Amino acid sequence: MKKVTITIDTDYIPAMALLKLAGVTGTGGQAGYGIEAGLVSLDGTVIHEKRKKVYPGQVLSVGREWQILVNKVNDRNDVTD
């Protein structure tokens, strides 16, 4: 499983934008499709809203392949296997 930490300088980030920023998908269309298909969960609950607000401290997961943690302003974005 790839674990990614994404740092934002806003109050939240839309789920679709987070998937693109983390490198899970290449386009917003792909991100939207994955969310609508029920492949994405937020803190363990499946979401279907492409623009679902993801706040610092929350974890967005894509199956058992990706886990994205959102942090508030910190100068690092990390990817680990």
Number of C-alpha atoms within 10 A of each C-alpha: 11 14 17 21 17 21 18 19 12 10 11 17 20 14 25 24 20 24 26 16 15 20 13 18 17 12 14 16 13 15 22 20 15 19 23 15 12 15 16 28 18 18 15 11 11 18 20 18 15 19 15 16 16 21 18 18 10 16 19 23 22 20 13 10 11 19 22 22 23 22 19 15 13 10 9 11 14 12 13 8 8
